[in-house]
Amino acid sequence: MQDDPHPPRKPRRRKRHLLLRIDSWIDSTVWTAGFRAAEIWEEITIFSRRFRVRGWKRVVVELADEAMTFGTAGFVLLLALALPAFEETKKDWRNHGDFAVTFLDRYGNVIGHRGIIHEDSVPIDKLPDHLVKAVLATEDRRFFDHFGIDFLGLARALNENAKAGGVVQGGSTLTQQLAKNLFLTNERSLERKIKEAFLALWLEANLSKKEILRLYLDRAYMGGGTFGAAAAAQFYFGKNITDVNLAEAAMLAGLFKAPAKYAPHVNLPAARARANEVLTNLVQGGLMTEGQVVAARRNPASIIDRAEQPAPDYFLDWAFEEVQRLAAEGRLKKHSVIVRTTIDMGLQQAADDAVESSLREYGDSYKVKQGALVMIETGGAVRAMVGGRDYGESQFNRATRALRQPGSSFKLYTYTAAMEHGFTPETMISDAPITWRGWSPQNYARSYKGRVTLLTAMAQSLNTVPVRLAKEELGIDVIVETAKKMGVETPLRSDKTIPLGTSEVTVMDQATAYAVMPSGGLQTRRHGIAQVMDYEGDVLYDFDRDEQPAQRIVSEQATASMNRILTQIPVIGTARRAALDGGIVTAGKTGTSQAYRDAWFIGFTGNYTAAVWFGNDDFTSTNNMTGGSLPAMTFKKLMDYAHQGIELKPIPGIDNPLPNGNHATGTTVAAAKGTEPALPGLSRPRSLSAESTRLLRRISRDLAHAPPLPARKVAEAVPAAINARVER
């Protein structure tokens, strides 16, 4: 029997039927689920119709729905805004003032105090009742009723300001002011106000009202270099805070608004007029009657006769932060200390005068209101610091905290990196149009010079050259790394525009970095504290003893090349108004940011480096002010004063570094050809000759390094000295 050539394929047929059944089950299941979902939805719809509203009720429901929607979105937004504010609370803010520091200048004279030991502060319950009432009546009448933000008080302040046509009343609560004092700065910005509001809510949630009030009275600036009501009572009246009478309490309460304006040792009539306003506030607030305050009106407070002693408050704030940093690093075991700083009060006064006279004489014409300055002696000691025009009006330190665009002064880092990579001041490079990823920078004069040397490009501040170096030779990362090595601590952006100075830095950053050049390429080792001692005389910290020696960060060849370039800028470049008198060799670089918002000059001699900035707090443009105008002129005024009667040090790596050379003569001639008159000079009182100063410094060094006498000799010498004195 022959086999069937086409036998049946039963397994494949069974498989096909199985797939058909699966497909059918899926279809039926999906259809059933959809049908059931439709039924459920219809049931929900029928059920929901019972709650359907019409007419005016529907409007209410719709508004409530929208409010919930926008409320949820607003809550998420508020959370995002609150996170940066709450980051501030992670710091050790309770112990921020747990220091009692007496500051001395470089010569050992007392220049100020900072901090407060909490155990020595007076509890609220022990303060005079009239003092607490005077503060609350003036600063925050509803302090015990609000939760950190007083919307009623804010509405009242807006109404009063609208009536007066200006700002006559503030809307910030006492808690908001404390939040600013504890965590923030006086910078006027929307970001700061948002943080302030959230931090006020946080303080109210974590502290009692009495704790908030005590911290406020302990931390507020009260004029005369004093912080806290207790220190102010001692300074102005010579008495404890618990002993002040109503007239004195009113004068103290009046200081919180504007301590510089109402400080009684500066303007007693204004302070008494302000105290009278506080007494009126007590009556209007219902805290006292007119009969209770009439005696204080008739017998206003008198103060201790103190001459106005200007304190370097911006410097002291920075030095206090340095003390806290040393303590956080474990270098200080005590918090009640005496600190010898590096500040020179003669140079500090000259720096204050230079900035203030510049603003007073040219501020209106240039439409500029603020300035900052840092002066560093070669070796790293900060000798002067100006953080703003008036510390009483704003304690925001523009020298150490303000981030501003440096403009062309940032080119120092690009050219230094180029010198480290084998370029020289004579290297030729093209000044021509260049485009980098869609960006085409232009020179200030909108013209190009063709082939130029790097010296000419830097001296005339050509913009295309540093961009070409960054694009074709160095790369952005190399420039950023060079800036960091030289002392720029502010985080820098790594974008293509950074060679022209678009990434913000501080005045302190610039002074620190430029000071590398007169030190021969070594670290600046910037410092404001020379020594810290306790009240028993034990040295807890000494900069020369406890800090590492300066390391080389720029090669000698690159330093010499950069100094050759920088010393030509006051001769043939953009900083001719910065050239010093007497042929003293000057070096430096100007900088002007976009839209003339910032103007810089950072310069140096062999002795000092100074960084000068002018601009406006609200970032508005000046009237075409460049770094070669007011900043350079202010630098010259300060440096001419600083170099009177001192031994001049040479700038490393240049020919004829001292005034008897040809280079110095050229500098003097260039300065004389300035198109704008220089600022009036400062006259430095001469107390010691340069020779006497050198001798005293040598004796001081010898005594510091002299070995101690053996105990036996000391024991023998002391009685002998006493006997000799008795015999005489």
Steps between C-alpha positions, in 0.01 A plus 500: 500500500637833397541776761291818468734775371299772685424385855277728718677772709308474823751678737506820290118505480473462877742786550295723270182424694679582827608841371147572380362422844756728667418781258131454559551507878701823478238666280214397723685599817591843365144556376354386833741723696417797280131438530527465878709819523234685302234371735702609804561842347130537429422405859751757627352762270147426620620513860688830440189665356358503849770753596473719190443863591354778292477874522711688748608179674671382184712817494614432854591140420692599186695763691580248772624251239724762340626608840598141583677463166694823527555438871667168428721659234578786735590260778748322273648837397530614861673176591753554222563856620526393864768237453789749445389695807485195725851401387622801700365345821738205472785724616591534866296819523437479876874519572566760232531764768644271768825696490635802681780637283708813554679607184833682487664663200843395380662726761296372797238776529139398574284557192175324583307209642279229360287222639322439828513221754142382540545437871579869546197628309210628708178293501190678375332474840781703660500781242323825590135483399518840332787385278310197371189712442700769317652241264169330427310828455754615242603182322204258524186585700326173412806286582312270740202463263650406163678182386811662350338694217253774589265552209300765687817691579614466141170640373524789747857577388399497133214737578723742690764492228238568234372800696852638548608435142809314619630241745424625850407171665637148461296184482758254633427342835751471779530129420581577137770745609648233726496249213700748293749562782550128573504344156508756219663822386369851436506445125187647345358229278177305454681176583610636837146617586355158415758325717436749777127422502548124515769526768270718709238226491767245592617707798144539626452122478823418684544779756279665757411867472731583792792320334442687175487835679815423702695399190385813322615726783834317521588494128379829346757761393463809720757740357842594630631152419270345763272199458213442738308725738723409796818608322330818376389593853860469621637692202255791500400531866769312692247288687353150498199437281294422812557855629391712201212740558210569264675780310808282445286200404321714240833610354620138478174387338536774242835363385365180344361680194817686392791477746735709289247781468382508862816401690510756784879535506482609135179708495347553845216730383387242243521223761284700743245580230481131414460412870207742516339308210543179700323657796215598269485141374463380860199725548341423162548128555321516833803373692540820705309817565613850415539570867746212536726623218486876563800492737710320236399761242605787728825334608649323195787257544857622527794292383863453590717753321668281239681624194383320190746214460461345156522123522595276206166320531505322163845364578395400853201306366731309267761445771226371734403246234866397482505448879193277471665308217808435713277382784307269266831350387586423862785752526338706776393334824366822652235741375596799713816623330713795394586515130788697355401575142701613202312825442692829485261772617693770316459315172140413590413866552671587172303227321171626646586856400603396149174316430274759663668800335480326162127439540437847639688672218410281200207285616228718349673549166570126463164399659673267745411461867719225644860394516720235661873454550744244638867576562751218561866539588735275308510186713124479555412733789176691435576862593170670407149407395208716386178300470273787405433867539327495840500206741216650702268500198602159368713235669520301174872458430550567130870418529449138607139410413388692191535299178567728203624448145873586484509586130845524347673475839429125472743485205783462752418130528480439126834667431666336801387159373641591158838595653504165683448329161807655339371835370693822561402869502652526150300210354303620195130422477216610274253764615226428248132399500440160658190287547474227761186287502286786373660767720701782337671727756605850398759746624396808696567730203330261250827487302785250457878545493610190313819331622599626848715382788341359811638799691316741271183290510493501880602865537229619260247245633418342164216249536554268207849395613413329834204331329731374225745373761221318683352349185812401309774455761390459862139397552261634763591244768864611506398864553258411779760284672758781478258744663429257783870436562565873520238551770152539347272317744167583336368214280558586134286411200671302225356662189655659195451859621710463814824638344325840486401491866133405498520267803454691825775534762556704816734791562688280746544233231658750263731652759617155610570381146683813383716496816662182367692712246697730738577196717687340210241233420454373856166454675359819643405335833243773552421546869351753739600333828862504613455358850229380739553509877286425803467744787781323689742591222539152354536495121231274356581566134783670317489536122875479446528200732188301410453553126690327221760705310396644166514255209591591145192506276632697201844435353768768522506528121123551475501747791779706344321503164170609655669771707664637185154527345316633804755775570443636148124543541536821709754623240352423158173329587160564655616586854704817456312673781625230740871582460651611831697816563873498557570246228384207716450207266132407478330198344140394461198449278171678444164330461156615384200267494209491259288815475747683730353336810839438666831681477821351641865571542728249668860610528816450697848621578776304666345591837122484465216365288162676491175402328246779444140458382222751434140430403141497626335251732199464270725419200388808306744636244735785579557795270767339281740453792797279412768344714753751373304794642375512861642164619847580365491851649392363840781242488752775432374714788531216751831368371666842487415534868612146588844540340599820679809449714530122465769278358400409144510137392558398136249321283662166403609432144514849346781732403567811713243410769573800725440872434855583387451297179374606157181297537392700805559827318273385220230417749512847651480667160207284398314590816558868435333472162167380646199660337315537832629672814610265774321487832647721775789322666515380860787609723638224721632622835861398541580350837808284436758495225537191285831426672344517848214279388741237366699507827192457718373215283835325524502537880145363511600198290808436715295513820236269355760238411721543807525189720334528843718557805561199724271491803799522739621827348150647509466405868831670574434809292156591636596542869811691398293740294254551785779570748662747264169687462450510880851638552434774247 
